[in-house]
Amino acid sequence: MNDQHLLPYSVLACDIANSSDHRVADQLQLRADFRTIITGCLARLGIDPAPPGLSDEGDGTLGLLPAHVPRDVLVAELPRELAIALGQRNADRLPAYQLRVRLALHHGLAMASGGGWVGHPVNTAARIVNAQAGRLLLSKVPSAHLVLLLSEAMYTDTVAEQLRGLQPDDFAEMSIGPNEKGTGMPIRVCLWGTRRSAPSAEILAAVMRETGAAEAPASPEAPASPEAPASPEAPASPEAPASPEAPASPEAPASPEAPASPEAPGGPGGSEAPESAEPGIGRGIQITGGAVAFGTRSQVITGSVGTINNY
């Protein structure tokens, strides 16, 4: 293979959600149904994978698509076809036996090698499709048949340009969490049920908490500022000498006592002034039979969190 060269491709990686939770017989059925659906969708769009075709990854697949296949078709049309086919397949299945898929799309330079491919884009697509973010999104939104995960490069070339009706509002920005291959790699996600939709803010927050991608690194503590040196005490001023005492003045003769004035007549027993009562003084406010709430009112949200918004 020394005569081969790195060539531009789009990279497709798919994985069946929770395949290993099923019995072997059910895993075989999921694999067969998935293979039929993915090859049928590509055929309807007129897309032929580059040789040697789609690889078998156990409960998923990986493939390179020629550069002449428009990337906006892959991002806009392929997930739509997959979601429709998966919805039809799952219509008469119990939730535990539904076929639900994670689809990752990326592009870059790669080459065929034996029965597979080599190149950084291939590794990147595999890391995106296996990220915990996509797994958790599907588990938290049961109405979704498909979660689409785009690399930043694929998003920039298609969704950001709003090709084929793609809208940035339908995608949410996330990143691969710590302790995973590709930690910190930005990805764009959207969910497909009957329509394309971004995950709700509540679902995104829950997923990011669980993956650890929302945790910001602790900022280093600022060094303590040195204490200012104490200013020297000012010397005490000398005490002023005491002034000599002035001679005492002779005492004035005492004036004769004035006769006591007669008591003013009063009513029987005397009259007392009424006690003054100022409003609010010494009085409390008693609240019974209820609760008092201050600030913004509480909100109670009921229902299923994370249902895909249909529009």
C-alpha positions as CSV (number, residue, x, y, z in Angstrom):
1,M,0.0,0.0,0.0
2,N,3.0,2.3,-0.3
3,D,1.6,3.6,-3.6
4,Q,-1.5,4.9,-2.0
5,H,-2.0,8.5,-0.9
6,L,-4.1,10.4,1.7
7,L,-7.2,11.5,0.0
8,P,-10.2,13.7,1.1
9,Y,-13.2,11.8,2.4
10,S,-16.2,12.2,4.6
11,V,-16.2,9.7,7.5
12,L,-19.3,8.1,8.7
13,A,-19.5,6.2,12.1
14,C,-22.6,4.6,13.5
15,D,-23.3,2.6,16.7
16,I,-26.4,0.9,18.0
17,A,-27.5,2.1,21.4
18,N,-27.5,-0.4,24.2
19,S,-26.9,-3.3,21.9
20,S,-25.0,-5.3,24.5
21,D,-28.0,-5.2,26.9
22,H,-29.9,-7.6,24.8
23,R,-29.7,-11.4,24.4
24,V,-27.6,-12.8,21.6
25,A,-30.7,-13.5,19.4
26,D,-31.9,-10.0,19.8
27,Q,-28.5,-8.6,19.1
28,L,-28.4,-10.5,15.8
29,Q,-31.8,-9.1,14.9
30,L,-30.7,-5.5,15.7
31,R,-27.6,-5.9,13.7
32,A,-29.4,-7.3,10.7
33,D,-32.1,-4.5,10.8
34,F,-29.5,-1.8,11.2
35,R,-27.4,-3.1,8.3
36,T,-30.5,-3.2,6.1
37,I,-31.5,0.4,7.1
38,I,-28.1,2.1,6.7
39,T,-27.4,0.5,3.3
40,G,-30.9,1.3,2.1
41,C,-30.6,5.0,3.2
42,L,-27.3,5.4,1.4
43,A,-28.7,3.7,-1.8
44,R,-31.8,6.0,-1.8
45,L,-29.5,9.0,-1.7
46,G,-27.2,7.6,-4.4
47,I,-24.2,7.4,-2.2
48,D,-21.7,4.6,-2.7
49,P,-19.1,4.1,0.2
50,A,-15.5,4.1,-0.9
51,P,-13.9,0.6,-1.1
52,P,-13.8,-1.6,0.7
53,G,-17.3,-0.4,1.8
54,L,-18.9,-0.2,5.2
55,S,-16.9,-2.1,7.9
56,D,-18.5,-4.3,10.5
57,E,-17.8,-2.9,13.9
58,G,-19.9,-5.4,15.9
59,D,-22.8,-3.2,16.9
60,G,-22.1,-0.5,14.4
61,T,-20.3,0.5,11.2
62,L,-17.6,2.8,9.9
63,G,-17.1,3.9,6.4
64,L,-15.5,6.5,4.1
65,L,-17.6,8.4,1.6
66,P,-16.0,9.9,-1.6
67,A,-15.2,13.6,-1.6
68,H,-17.7,14.2,-4.5
69,V,-20.6,13.4,-2.1
70,P,-21.8,16.8,-0.9
71,R,-21.3,17.2,2.8
72,D,-24.6,19.1,3.2
73,V,-26.4,16.0,1.8
74,L,-24.8,13.8,4.5
75,V,-25.7,16.2,7.3
76,A,-29.2,17.1,6.2
77,E,-30.5,14.2,4.2
78,L,-28.8,11.1,5.6
79,P,-30.1,11.6,9.2
80,R,-33.6,12.3,7.9
81,E,-33.7,9.1,5.9
82,L,-32.3,7.2,8.9
83,A,-34.8,8.7,11.3
84,I,-37.7,7.9,9.1
85,A,-36.6,4.3,8.6
86,L,-35.9,3.8,12.3
87,G,-39.3,5.2,13.2
88,Q,-41.0,2.8,10.9
89,R,-39.0,-0.1,12.3
90,N,-39.7,0.9,15.9
91,A,-43.4,1.7,15.5
92,D,-44.5,-1.8,16.7
93,R,-41.6,-2.5,19.1
94,L,-41.5,-2.2,22.8
95,P,-39.1,0.5,24.0
96,A,-36.5,-2.1,25.2
97,Y,-36.4,-3.6,21.6
98,Q,-36.3,-0.5,19.6
99,L,-33.3,0.2,17.3
100,R,-31.8,3.6,18.2
101,V,-28.6,4.9,16.7
102,R,-25.7,7.3,17.2
103,L,-24.4,8.8,13.9
104,A,-21.1,10.7,13.8
105,L,-19.9,12.7,10.7
106,H,-16.5,14.1,10.1
107,H,-14.2,14.8,7.1
108,G,-10.5,14.9,6.3
109,L,-7.6,13.0,4.7
110,A,-7.5,9.2,5.0
111,M,-6.5,6.1,3.0
112,A,-7.6,2.5,2.7
113,S,-5.4,0.0,4.5
114,G,-6.2,-3.7,4.2
115,G,-9.8,-4.2,5.2
116,G,-10.1,-0.7,6.7
117,W,-8.7,2.8,6.7
118,V,-6.1,4.9,8.4
119,G,-6.0,8.6,9.1
120,H,-6.7,11.1,11.9
121,P,-10.3,11.7,10.7
122,V,-11.1,8.0,11.1
123,N,-9.9,8.1,14.7
124,T,-11.8,11.3,15.4
125,A,-15.1,10.0,14.0
126,A,-14.7,6.9,16.2
127,R,-14.1,9.0,19.3
128,I,-17.1,11.2,18.6
129,V,-19.5,8.3,18.1
130,N,-18.3,6.6,21.3
131,A,-18.5,9.7,23.4
132,Q,-20.6,9.5,26.6
133,A,-22.5,12.7,25.5
134,G,-24.3,10.9,22.7
135,R,-25.0,7.8,24.8
136,L,-26.5,9.9,27.6
137,L,-28.6,12.0,25.2
138,L,-30.3,9.0,23.8
139,S,-31.0,7.5,27.2
140,K,-32.5,10.7,28.5
141,V,-34.8,11.4,25.4
142,P,-36.7,8.2,24.7
143,S,-38.6,9.7,21.8
144,A,-35.5,10.1,19.8
145,H,-34.6,7.4,17.2
146,L,-31.2,9.0,16.3
147,V,-28.6,11.4,17.8
148,L,-26.5,13.2,15.2
149,L,-23.0,14.2,16.3
150,L,-20.9,16.5,14.1
151,S,-17.3,17.4,14.3
152,E,-16.7,21.1,14.4
153,A,-15.2,21.0,10.9
154,M,-18.3,19.3,9.5
155,Y,-20.6,21.7,11.4
156,T,-18.7,24.7,10.1
157,D,-18.9,23.6,6.4
158,T,-22.6,22.7,6.5
159,V,-24.8,23.9,9.4
160,A,-23.0,27.2,9.9
161,E,-23.6,27.9,6.2
162,Q,-27.3,27.0,6.6
163,L,-27.1,24.7,3.5
164,R,-30.2,22.6,2.6
165,G,-32.3,24.3,5.3
166,L,-29.9,23.4,8.1
167,Q,-30.3,25.7,11.1
168,P,-27.7,26.3,13.8
169,D,-30.6,26.6,16.4
170,D,-31.2,22.9,15.8
171,F,-27.8,22.0,17.1
172,A,-26.2,22.3,20.6
173,E,-22.6,22.7,21.4
174,M,-21.0,20.1,23.7
175,S,-17.6,18.6,24.2
176,I,-16.1,15.1,24.9
177,G,-15.8,14.7,28.7
178,P,-12.7,14.0,30.8
179,N,-11.3,10.5,31.0
180,E,-12.4,9.8,27.4
181,K,-10.4,9.7,24.2
182,G,-10.6,13.1,22.7
183,T,-11.2,14.9,25.9
184,G,-12.3,18.5,25.4
185,M,-13.0,18.0,21.6
186,P,-16.0,20.2,20.6
187,I,-19.0,18.5,19.0
188,R,-22.4,19.6,17.8
189,V,-25.4,17.5,18.5
190,C,-29.0,17.3,17.5
191,L,-31.8,14.7,18.0
192,W,-34.0,13.2,15.5
193,G,-37.5,11.9,16.3
194,T,-40.1,12.9,13.8
195,R,-38.1,16.1,13.3
196,R,-34.7,17.6,13.9
197,S,-34.3,19.4,17.2
198,A,-31.6,20.5,19.6
199,P,-31.7,18.9,23.1
200,S,-33.4,21.0,25.8
201,A,-31.4,23.1,28.1
202,E,-32.3,20.9,31.0
203,I,-31.1,17.7,29.2
204,L,-27.9,19.4,28.1
205,A,-27.1,20.5,31.6
206,A,-27.8,17.0,33.0
207,V,-25.6,15.4,30.4
208,M,-22.7,17.8,30.9
209,R,-22.9,17.3,34.7
210,E,-22.7,13.5,34.2
211,T,-19.9,13.6,31.7
212,G,-18.0,16.2,33.8
213,A,-17.7,18.4,30.7
214,A,-19.4,21.3,32.6
215,E,-16.9,21.4,35.5
216,A,-14.6,24.4,35.1
217,P,-11.1,24.1,36.4
218,A,-10.6,25.7,39.8
219,S,-8.9,29.1,39.5
220,P,-5.7,29.4,41.5
221,E,-5.9,31.3,44.7
222,A,-4.4,34.8,44.6
223,P,-1.4,35.2,46.8
224,A,-2.0,37.1,50.0
225,S,-0.9,40.7,49.9
226,P,2.0,41.5,52.3
227,E,0.9,43.3,55.4
228,A,1.9,47.0,55.5
229,P,4.5,47.7,58.1
230,A,3.1,49.4,61.2
231,S,3.7,53.1,61.3
232,P,6.0,54.3,64.2
233,E,4.2,55.8,67.1
234,A,4.4,59.6,67.5
235,P,6.3,60.7,70.6
236,A,4.1,61.8,73.5
237,S,3.9,65.6,73.8
238,P,5.2,67.0,77.1
239,E,2.5,67.8,79.7
240,A,1.8,71.5,80.2
241,P,2.5,72.8,83.7
242,A,-0.6,73.2,85.9
243,S,-2.0,76.7,86.3
244,P,-2.1,78.1,89.9
245,E,-5.5,77.8,91.6
246,A,-7.6,80.9,91.9
247,P,-8.6,82.1,95.4
248,A,-12.1,81.0,96.5
249,S,-14.7,83.7,96.4
250,P,-16.6,84.5,99.7
251,E,-19.9,82.7,100.1
252,A,-23.1,84.8,99.5
253,P,-25.6,84.9,102.4
254,A,-28.5,82.4,102.0
255,S,-31.8,83.9,100.9
256,P,-34.9,83.3,103.1
257,E,-37.1,80.3,102.1
258,A,-40.2,81.2,100.1
259,P,-43.5,80.0,101.6
260,A,-44.9,76.9,100.1
261,S,-47.6,77.5,97.5
262,P,-50.9,75.9,98.3
263,E,-51.7,72.7,96.5
264,A,-53.9,73.0,93.5
265,P,-57.2,71.4,94.0
266,G,-57.7,68.2,92.0
267,G,-60.6,65.9,91.2
268,P,-61.5,63.1,93.4
269,G,-58.5,60.7,93.6
270,G,-56.6,63.0,91.1
271,S,-56.8,62.6,87.3
272,E,-54.1,60.7,85.4
273,A,-53.1,61.6,81.9
274,P,-54.2,58.9,79.4
275,E,-51.4,56.8,78.2
276,S,-50.3,57.7,74.7
277,A,-50.3,55.0,72.0
278,E,-48.2,55.4,68.9
279,P,-49.1,53.2,65.9
280,G,-46.9,50.1,65.6
281,I,-45.2,50.6,68.9
282,G,-45.2,47.4,71.0
283,R,-47.4,45.7,68.5
284,G,-46.6,42.6,66.4
285,I,-48.1,41.2,63.3
286,Q,-49.4,37.7,63.7
287,I,-49.9,35.6,60.5
288,T,-51.8,32.4,60.9
289,G,-53.2,29.8,58.6
290,G,-50.8,30.2,55.7
291,A,-47.2,30.6,54.6
292,V,-45.5,33.8,53.5
293,A,-43.1,33.6,50.5
294,F,-40.7,36.4,49.5
295,G,-38.8,36.9,46.2
296,T,-39.7,35.3,42.9
297,R,-42.4,32.7,42.8
298,S,-41.6,29.0,42.6
299,Q,-42.2,27.1,39.4
300,V,-43.1,23.5,39.2
301,I,-42.4,21.7,36.0
302,T,-44.2,18.5,35.4
303,G,-44.1,16.1,32.5
304,S,-41.4,14.4,30.6
305,V,-38.1,16.4,30.5
306,G,-36.3,16.6,27.3
307,T,-39.1,15.7,24.8
308,I,-38.0,16.8,21.4
309,N,-39.6,20.1,20.4
310,N,-41.6,19.6,17.2
311,Y,-41.8,22.5,14.8
